Amino acid sequence: MVKEEIKKLLENSKKTLDHDHENFVKSIKNNLTSFKKKTLDQI
C-alpha cells in the first residue's frame, strides 16, 4: 500500500514539475519576444 501511495505522489510531483517547467519556458519565450519587439521599435 505504502509503495503505491509513494509511486502516486511521485507521478503527481513529476506532472506538476513538468507543467511548471513548461509554463516557465513559455514565460521566458514570451518575455524574450516582447524584449525583441521593444528593442526593434526603439531602433
VOVO-753351 format. One record per residue: residue in three letters; y, z, x of N, C-alpha, C in turn. Coordinates in nm, 2 decimals, padded with zeros to 4 digits. Layout:
LOMAR | ALA | Y | Z | X | Y | Z | X | Y | Z | X
...
//
This chain:
LOMAR | MET | -00.12 | 00.00 | 00.08 | 00.00 | 00.00 | 00.00 | 00.13 | 00.00 | 00.09
LOMAR | VAL | 00.13 | 00.09 | 00.18 | 00.25 | 00.10 | 00.26 | 00.27 | -00.03 | 00.34
LOMAR | LYS | 00.17 | -00.09 | 00.39 | 00.18 | -00.21 | 00.47 | 00.25 | -00.32 | 00.38
LOMAR | GLU | 00.20 | -00.33 | 00.26 | 00.25 | -00.43 | 00.17 | 00.40 | -00.41 | 00.14
LOMAR | GLU | 00.44 | -00.28 | 00.12 | 00.58 | -00.25 | 00.10 | 00.67 | -00.28 | 00.22
LOMAR | ILE | 00.62 | -00.25 | 00.34 | 00.69 | -00.28 | 00.46 | 00.70 | -00.43 | 00.47
LOMAR | LYS | 00.60 | -00.50 | 00.44 | 00.60 | -00.65 | 00.45 | 00.70 | -00.71 | 00.36
LOMAR | LYS | 00.71 | -00.65 | 00.23 | 00.81 | -00.70 | 00.13 | 00.95 | -00.67 | 00.18
LOMAR | LEU | 00.97 | -00.55 | 00.24 | 01.10 | -00.52 | 00.29 | 01.14 | -00.61 | 00.40
LOMAR | LEU | 01.05 | -00.64 | 00.49 | 01.08 | -00.73 | 00.60 | 01.12 | -00.87 | 00.55
LOMAR | GLU | 01.04 | -00.92 | 00.45 | 01.07 | -01.05 | 00.40 | 01.21 | -01.05 | 00.33
LOMAR | ASN | 01.24 | -00.95 | 00.26 | 01.37 | -00.94 | 00.19 | 01.48 | -00.94 | 00.29
LOMAR | SER | 01.46 | -00.86 | 00.40 | 01.56 | -00.85 | 00.50 | 01.58 | -00.98 | 00.57
LOMAR | LYS | 01.47 | -01.05 | 00.60 | 01.48 | -01.18 | 00.66 | 01.56 | -01.28 | 00.57
LOMAR | LYS | 01.53 | -01.28 | 00.44 | 01.60 | -01.37 | 00.35 | 01.75 | -01.33 | 00.35
LOMAR | THR | 01.78 | -01.20 | 00.34 | 01.92 | -01.16 | 00.34 | 01.99 | -01.20 | 00.47
LOMAR | LEU | 01.92 | -01.18 | 00.58 | 01.98 | -01.22 | 00.71 | 02.00 | -01.37 | 00.72
LOMAR | ASP | 01.91 | -01.45 | 00.67 | 01.92 | -01.59 | 00.67 | 02.04 | -01.64 | 00.59
LOMAR | HIS | 02.05 | -01.58 | 00.47 | 02.16 | -01.61 | 00.38 | 02.29 | -01.57 | 00.44
LOMAR | ASP | 02.30 | -01.45 | 00.50 | 02.43 | -01.41 | 00.56 | 02.46 | -01.50 | 00.68
LOMAR | HIS | 02.36 | -01.54 | 00.75 | 02.39 | -01.64 | 00.87 | 02.44 | -01.77 | 00.82
LOMAR | GLU | 02.38 | -01.82 | 00.71 | 02.42 | -01.95 | 00.65 | 02.57 | -01.94 | 00.61
LOMAR | ASN | 02.60 | -01.83 | 00.54 | 02.74 | -01.81 | 00.49 | 02.84 | -01.80 | 00.61
LOMAR | PHE | 02.79 | -01.73 | 00.71 | 02.88 | -01.72 | 00.83 | 02.90 | -01.85 | 00.90
LOMAR | VAL | 02.80 | -01.93 | 00.91 | 02.81 | -02.07 | 00.97 | 02.91 | -02.15 | 00.89
LOMAR | LYS | 02.89 | -02.15 | 00.75 | 02.98 | -02.22 | 00.67 | 03.12 | -02.18 | 00.68
LOMAR | SER | 03.14 | -02.05 | 00.69 | 03.28 | -01.99 | 00.70 | 03.34 | -02.04 | 00.83
LOMAR | ILE | 03.27 | -02.04 | 00.94 | 03.32 | -02.08 | 01.07 | 03.35 | -02.23 | 01.06
LOMAR | LYS | 03.27 | -02.31 | 01.01 | 03.29 | -02.45 | 00.99 | 03.42 | -02.48 | 00.91
LOMAR | ASN | 03.43 | -02.41 | 00.80 | 03.55 | -02.42 | 00.72 | 03.68 | -02.39 | 00.79
LOMAR | ASN | 03.67 | -02.28 | 00.87 | 03.79 | -02.24 | 00.95 | 03.82 | -02.34 | 01.05
LOMAR | LEU | 03.72 | -02.39 | 01.12 | 03.74 | -02.49 | 01.22 | 03.80 | -02.62 | 01.16
LOMAR | THR | 03.75 | -02.66 | 01.05 | 03.81 | -02.78 | 00.98 | 03.95 | -02.75 | 00.94
LOMAR | SER | 03.98 | -02.64 | 00.89 | 04.12 | -02.60 | 00.85 | 04.21 | -02.60 | 00.97
LOMAR | PHE | 04.16 | -02.55 | 01.08 | 04.24 | -02.54 | 01.20 | 04.27 | -02.68 | 01.25
LOMAR | LYS | 04.17 | -02.77 | 01.25 | 04.19 | -02.91 | 01.29 | 04.29 | -02.98 | 01.21
LOMAR | LYS | 04.29 | -02.96 | 01.08 | 04.38 | -03.02 | 00.99 | 04.52 | -02.97 | 01.02
LOMAR | LYS | 04.54 | -02.84 | 01.03 | 04.67 | -02.78 | 01.06 | 04.73 | -02.84 | 01.19
LOMAR | THR | 04.64 | -02.85 | 01.29 | 04.68 | -02.90 | 01.42 | 04.72 | -03.04 | 01.41
LOMAR | LEU | 04.65 | -03.12 | 01.34 | 04.68 | -03.26 | 01.33 | 04.81 | -03.28 | 01.25
LOMAR | ASP | 04.83 | -03.20 | 01.15 | 04.95 | -03.20 | 01.08 | 05.08 | -03.17 | 01.16
LOMAR | GLN | 05.06 | -03.08 | 01.26 | 05.17 | -03.05 | 01.34 | 05.20 | -03.16 | 01.44
LOMAR | ILE | 05.11 | -03.24 | 01.48 | 05.13 | -03.34 | 01.58 | 05.21 | -03.46 | 01.53
//
